[in-house]
Amino acid sequence: MYAAEFTTNADQHYCEYANCFSGHPGTVPAITYIEHKDPSKPGKWLCEKCSRYQRSKFTTKKISDAVIPNTSKHGFGQSKYDGAAVHKQTAEAQRGKSQLPVRAVGLSVSCGMPPPAFIPGPIHPRRASANHQFVPLPNWPAAPGPSDIRRANPLGPNISIYGRDAQFIVYSDLLRTLPLKPGYQDAHKIYEEMRDQLARQAYALSVPEVVCVKAYLAVMIPRAKKPTLISDIVESISNIPYRIGANDLKTSVYLTLLPMFIKWSMGLTFTFEEARLRLVSSFEEILPRPSGEDINAIASHFLKTRNTKQQFNAGKGIELHLIIPHTKFLAAEQRRNGEEVAESKSRDDTPHATAASSSDIQHLSSPALVLSVVSPSKNLQNGAQCSPHPVKRKLSLPPVPSTPPRKPRTLDAAVSPDVSALRRALQAQAIPISQPNLPFLTLRTFKALLRIIPPISLSALITDPTTSDVPNTTAPPMQATLFFDPRSKPKYGAFKAAQFGFLDKAILGPSGSDSTRICLKQCYYQTDKSKRFPYPDSQQLQLLQPEIRCSIWAGALMDRVQQYIATELVTRSTPPFKIPNIRFVHIALATIEDAGVTKTYLIEEFIDESTQGKFTKYISNDSPSPLPHLDAKSSEIAQYLSFAQHVQYVKTKKLAYVADFQGSNLLTDPQIMTSPDLSGHLFADGNLASAFSSFAEKHQCNMFCEFFKLPCNWSRPIPPLFYKTPEEVADSERDSESDDESDDFGEKSMVLGTRDDISKD
C-alpha cells in the first residue's frame, strides 16, 4: 500500500497562450511558467507544445539565475534519491508556489541549473552495451555536458532548451555561419547540418507534426507569366514543422537549393534577401505577417476540419518555388557558356579532337546545326557574346550522325561523384527487380514483313499527293525479326498504345545509325468499363494510315523550314542563338503472325531519354502557344518549334502547319493542322478547325520570329520567303502566267494530301 500527496484541480494551471497549439486557451493543463521580457508585465503559463514553441523563437532569450539555490536545502545534495521530495517540489512549481527558479531539466544542466543526483536503475536489455558507463554525481563539481547525461541515463527523458541542444534549430544561426561568398563545400556542409537537425527535432517530439516540402529553383523570364525551372535543381525537404514561419521556411529552402545552384552555375551564388518564395499551386508569395508572430506560413494547407475541429493531416506535402533574380540566372548562363567554349577549344587543340571536329561538321544533319557548332555563343536575353569564332555555313543536307559525340569525363566526375546521387543509387539496390523490368526474360521472337516509310520531299507530295499512301510507297517490303513481349503492359496515348522491343539489325533510322531499339504502336478502343483493347488487324491499317500521313507531311514541312533557315542565313548576320537540331522519328509498317493471327504495328525509332533528352510535350494541337512549366532547354526548343509553325503558316498561305510537338531531339506523333476551307476529313482526328482558326490570334512571336523578321500582319498579302529550286522557279513562272497570286509551293499545294480540287483565292 502506498500513500501520496495529490494536487487538486483547483491548484492546476492551464495554458494561457492565445494561439494554443494543443487546443483552446484555458482548457489545456500547463507545465511551464515563462516570464515576460518586460519585468513590468506578467508571464504566462504554457502547455508542453506552446512552451516548446516559445523557447524555439528567435526573440526568446535564456536568462541566467540571479541566485543559485542551495541544493542541499532541497535535497539535491543527498546521496540517497528522495522521490517524494522531488514530486513535492515539482507540484509546488506547477502551482507557482515554489521558491526555486522554474527551468527545463535533463540535457539543460549545462545552462546553470544542477540536476538531481542520479541512481542508475536496471539496464534495458536492448540498450545494454559496453559503452554504457554509469557515473555517480555526488557533489556536482562541474556540470556534465549533454553527452554525459545521455550515457548516464539512457532511459531518461530527453528535454532540451532551444539554443543549447542541437535538436532545436536556430535558422538565423545557420544563416550567420554561411560565409559571405560561400563555395559548394561550405553551403553543402550547412545544408547537411540543417537536415540532421530537422531529423533530431522531429524525433524529439512525442507527436511529430512535420511535413515534406518539395522545393524547385526557378527564374522569372521577362514577359513570362509563370516561372521557368532551372535545370534539375529540385529537392524534397523532410521533417519541416507544419507551423513553421515564413522566414524559417524560406531559410530551409534557401540552404537546401543553394549548394545545388553553386554547382550548376560553376561557383556563382545568390543571397537570402534576393530570393523569393512562392507556392507552386497558386504562385502566391510566402511572406511574414506584417504584425504579430511569424508562424503558420503553410499551416492552412495541412489542417482539415472534421466535426468542427481542425486536425493535422500531412498529406502529400507541398511544392514551392524559390525564385532568383533574372540577372543572376543570366550571369550563370554566361559563365556556363564560357566554360563550354573553353572546354571545346581545349579539345580542338589536340590532334584527335581536331580530326573529330572536322568529321562531325561533315556529318551534320542540317546547315542550321553547322551554324550552331561554329558560330559564336551569345546569350539570348542580354546579348552578351563570348569570344568569336570563324563563321562557316554549309547549305547541303548530309546524313544525320549515328550517335552524338560523347562528353569527355573530367577528373572530378570520375573521382568525386555527387553524394546525394550516390546515396540514391546505393539505396535503390534494396528494391527487388519486378517482372516488367526484366524484358529479356519475356521477349518473344517474331518474323515480320517490314515496309519502311521513306522520307518524301514536299515537292514530291505536291506533285503527287498519293505518295503518302502506304500501298503507293515505292520502298519494297523486307524480312526482319522482331523481339518484344505482346503481353507487356503498354503505355497509352490519346489514340495509340505503345510497346517496346528490338530489331535483329539496325535498319530503321538515318544512315549510319546502329540502334536496334524500337517502339511498336497500335490504335486502340475503350469499352464502357474503361478497358482498352487494340483494334483488329482488319482496321489497324485503315486507322494507322492517317498517322503515317501526318508523319510524312510533318517531316516534309520541317525540312522546308530548315531549308528556309539555311537560305536566310546566307544574307543575314550570325544569329544570337543556337538552332536546335530537331527531326521526326523514322517509321515503318510491320506485319507479324502471332498464334495464327495477323497483327499490324506502326514501328518507330526508340527515343532514348539517356542520350536524346527527357521526353517532353512542347506544343499541343489545341493551341500554338508552348506549354508552361518547361525548363530552360525545353523552352528554347518549344520557341523554335513555334517559329517553325509561323514559317509553315505563312508559306502555305494559311493552309497548314505542324502541331502536337512531343519527344526530345527526336519528335513523334505529329498532327497536321489544316485550314477549315479545305474540304474532307484530312489527316487524323487531332486536326481541330477551331485551333487552326485561332492561330493568328494566339501565336506569340519569339526571338526566332523576330530575328528572321517573319510577317505578323496576317491581313496583308504574305510575301514569298521560301528558297526555291530552279525547277520550282520555272513552275512558279508558268503558274503566274495564268494566276498572278499563286503561292510559293505552286497551285497544287492547296490540295495538301487530298485529291479534292480547291478553288483558288
Secondary structure by P-SEA (a helix, b strand, c coil): cbbbbbbccccccccccccccccccccccccbbbbbccccbbbbbbcaaaaaaaaacccbbbbcccccccccccccccccccaaaaaaaaaaaaacccccbbbbcccccccccccccccccccccccccccbbbbbbccccccccaaaaaaacccccccccccccccccaaaaaaaaccccccaaaaaaaaaaaaaaaaaaaaaccccbbbbbbbbbbbbcccccbbbbcccbbbbbccccccccaaaaaaaaaaaaaaaaaaaacccccccccbbbbbccccbbbbcccccccccccccccccccccbbbbbbccbbbbbbcccaaaaaaaaaaaaaaaaaaaaaaaacaaaaaaaaaaaaacccaaaaaaaccccccccccccccccbbbbbccccccccccccccccccccccccaaaaaaaaaaccccccccccccccbbbbbccccccccccaaaaaacccccccccccbbbbbbccccccccbbbbcccbbbbbbccccccccccccccccbbbbbbbccccccbbbbcccccccccaaaaaaaaaaaaaaaaaaaaaaaaaacccccccccccbbbbbbbbbbbbbcccbbbbbbcccccccccccccccccccccccccccccaaaaaaaaaaaaaaaaaaaaaccccccccccccccccbbbbbbbcccccccccccccaaaaaaccccccccaaaaaacccccccccccccccccaaaaaaaaaaaacccccccccccccccccccccccc
